[in-house]
Amino acid sequence: ATRVFGPQKGADETSIPILENRLTALVRACGGDENAVKPGAGAAGGLGFGLLQFANAELVPGFELLASLTGLEDEIAAANLVVTGEGSLDAQSLSGKGPVALARLARKHGKPVIAFCGRADDSIRGCGLFDSITELASTGLPENELMSRAAELLESAAGH
C-alpha cells in the first residue's frame, strides 16, 4: 500500500519506510500474513487488509459493486458522453481504478469518454479508452498551485 500509493497521497521517501514498517508490524502482530497479500488488501491505505483481518469481510471489486448497485450501466447506455477524472491517470489506473473502469464500460456501449486529470502518462494517452484528456499539469503551474486551484482550473478547462 505505501510504496505504490503512498506518493500519490503525499508520502515522501522519508515517510514511506516508516509507514511500511508500521504496517508490517501490524500484520505480524495480528497474524495477518495471508490476508496481507490478498488482492485489494492494500486498498485505501490498507483498509482492505483491516476489513479482511478484523471484520472477516470479503473484498470485491469496488467499481463493479457500485456500478451494479447504482444502475450505472443503464445510465451510460442512455448517455451521449461520459466525463471522468482523477488526480493522476497513469499505469496504475489501468489496473482497475475507477476512471478506467468507467471508460471501459462506456466503450462497451460505444460512448465517447473525456477525462480531466492533474497529470497523465503515456500509458493512458495510448490506451485508446479516452477521446480527450485534459491534463492540468500542461498549464506549467507547480503541483502545489495545481492542487490548491484545482476547482478553478478544472472549471476553466471544462469551459473550453
C-alpha positions in Angstrom: 0.0 0.0 0.0 2.7 2.5 1.0 5.2 2.0 -1.9 2.6 2.0 -4.6 0.0 4.5 -3.4 1.9 6.5 -0.7 3.5 9.0 -3.1 0.1 9.8 -4.6 -1.2 10.6 -1.1 1.8 12.8 -0.1 4.2 10.2 1.4 7.8 11.0 0.7 11.0 8.9 0.6 11.5 9.5 4.4 8.0 8.5 5.5 7.4 5.6 3.1 9.8 3.2 5.0 8.2 4.3 8.4 4.7 3.6 7.1 5.8 0.3 5.6 7.5 -0.8 8.8 4.4 0.1 10.9 2.0 -1.8 8.5 4.4 -4.8 8.5 4.4 -4.7 12.4 0.6 -4.7 12.4 0.4 -7.6 10.0 2.8 -9.6 12.1 1.2 -8.7 15.4 -2.2 -9.9 14.4 -1.1 -12.9 12.3 -2.4 -11.4 9.1 0.3 -12.6 6.6 -2.2 -14.5 4.5 -4.7 -11.6 4.3 -1.9 -9.0 3.7 -1.2 -10.5 0.2 -4.8 -10.8 -1.0 -5.8 -8.6 -3.9 -7.3 -5.4 -2.5 -5.6 -5.7 0.9 -3.6 -2.5 0.2 -6.6 -0.6 -1.0 -7.4 2.7 0.8 -4.2 2.8 2.7 -4.6 -0.8 3.9 -8.3 -0.6 4.8 -8.8 -3.7 2.7 -6.4 -5.6 5.0 -8.1 -4.3 8.1 -11.6 -5.4 6.9 -10.3 -8.8 5.9 -8.4 -9.3 9.1 -10.6 -7.8 11.7 -14.1 -7.8 10.3 -13.9 -11.1 8.4 -15.0 -9.3 5.3 -14.9 -10.4 1.7 -13.3 -8.0 -0.7 -15.0 -7.4 -4.1 -14.0 -5.0 -6.8 -15.5 -1.7 -5.8 -16.3 -0.3 -9.2 -18.4 -3.4 -10.2 -20.2 -3.4 -6.9 -21.1 0.3 -7.1 -22.0 0.1 -10.8 -24.4 -2.7 -10.1 -26.0 -1.0 -7.1 -26.5 2.3 -8.9 -27.6 1.0 -12.3 -24.6 2.8 -13.8 -24.6 0.6 -17.0 -28.1 1.7 -17.8 -27.2 5.4 -17.2 -24.2 5.1 -19.5 -26.2 3.4 -22.2 -28.6 6.3 -22.1 -25.9 9.0 -22.1 -24.3 10.9 -25.0 -21.0 11.5 -23.3 -19.1 10.1 -20.3 -16.9 12.5 -18.3 -14.5 11.2 -15.7 -11.4 12.4 -13.8 -8.6 11.5 -11.4 -5.7 13.2 -9.8 -3.2 11.1 -11.8 -4.1 8.9 -14.7 -1.2 6.5 -15.1 -0.2 2.9 -15.5 -1.7 2.2 -12.0 -5.1 3.5 -13.3 -5.0 0.7 -15.9 -5.0 -1.9 -13.2 -8.5 -1.2 -12.0 -9.0 2.4 -10.9 -12.5 3.9 -11.3 -11.9 6.2 -14.3 -10.5 3.4 -16.4 -13.2 1.0 -15.4 -15.8 3.7 -16.3 -14.2 4.3 -19.6 -14.2 0.6 -20.4 -17.9 0.4 -19.6 -18.6 3.4 -21.7 -16.7 1.9 -24.6 -18.7 -1.3 -24.3 -21.7 0.9 -25.1 -19.9 2.9 -27.8 -19.9 6.2 -25.8 -17.2 8.8 -26.1 -15.2 9.4 -22.9 -13.3 12.5 -21.9 -11.1 12.7 -18.8 -9.8 15.6 -16.7 -6.8 15.0 -14.5 -3.9 16.6 -12.7 -1.5 14.6 -14.8 -1.5 11.7 -17.3 1.3 9.5 -18.6 1.9 7.8 -21.9 0.3 4.6 -20.9 -3.1 6.4 -20.5 -2.6 8.6 -23.6 -2.0 5.4 -25.7 -4.6 3.1 -24.1 -7.4 4.1 -26.6 -10.1 4.5 -23.9 -10.3 8.3 -23.8 -11.4 10.5 -26.7 -9.9 13.5 -24.9 -7.7 14.0 -21.9 -7.3 17.4 -20.3 -4.3 17.5 -18.1 -3.9 20.4 -15.7 -0.1 19.9 -15.4 0.1 21.1 -19.0 -0.5 24.6 -17.6 3.1 24.5 -16.3 1.9 25.6 -12.8 3.7 24.0 -9.8 2.0 21.0 -8.3 1.0 22.8 -5.1 -0.7 25.5 -7.1 -2.4 22.9 -9.3 -3.8 21.3 -6.2 -4.9 24.5 -4.4 -6.5 25.9 -7.6 -7.9 22.6 -8.9 -11.6 23.6 -8.9 -10.9 26.9 -10.7 -8.6 25.3 -13.2 -11.0 22.4 -14.0 -13.9 24.8 -14.4 -11.8 26.9 -16.8 -10.6 23.8 -18.7 -14.2 22.4 -19.0 -15.4 25.7 -20.4 -13.1 25.4 -23.5 
